[in-house]
Structure formats: structure tokens, C-alpha cells
Amino acid sequence: MNWDRMEGEWKQRRGKAVHHWGKVMNDELAAIAGKYEELVGKLQEKYGIANEHSKRQVDNFKKIVDQLKKSNTRLRALQGDHKHAKAAPRKVRSTTVRTGQRRSPVRG
């Protein structure tokens, strides 16, 4: 996923960013609107770190989001396969009571 796409999905990703960088507030992340350079600058300001270090953090965050997205896609596919799988037919056996009369079938 390139950064343009991340910027486009920023509203969905912003919550993860809030958890990732606790010092950056949700409203600040909303104002950044997923712009790479603004996010890097905000991290520098809040954490007092160098530009390169902040760029590495943003790049690592993007990798984490990409991995989560892939995992979620795989999980949804597996859940869909599970829902559509046919259940194995159950065997039906009948039972008799002491009088020798048959009861309705019992599933088991």
C-alpha cells in the first residue's frame, strides 16, 4: 500500500495511530488528514525526535497497518469458507421402548 492510499483511508486508520502514538491527540491526527510530512513533523514536535527517526516510525506504522489489513482479509475469507461449507449429514437411529413399539427417530 502506498502512502496516497493510506491518506485516502486515514479516517479508518486514525484510531490505530492514536493507539500507536499516545502523545498525538485524535483531533491533531484528524487535522493531519493522513499527510505524510505533516505526520512526521507532528511526531518530531510531540516526541522531540529527529526527522529520520520520525520517518522510520511512520514507515513502520504503515507496515503494521498493511499487515493488519492483509490478516483481516485472510480471516474474512476463512470465515466465509467456513460458513459455506456443507455440514456432514447426521446419522439417524431409531430406538425401541420396552413394549416393542418404535419411537420417533433420535438424532445422534
ABEGO torsion letter per residue (X at the ends): XBAAAAAAAAAAAAAAAAAABAABBAAAAAAAGGBAAAAAAAAAAAAGBBAAAAAAAAAAAAAAAAAAAAAAAAAAAAAAAAAABBBBBBBBBBBBBAAGBBBBBBBX
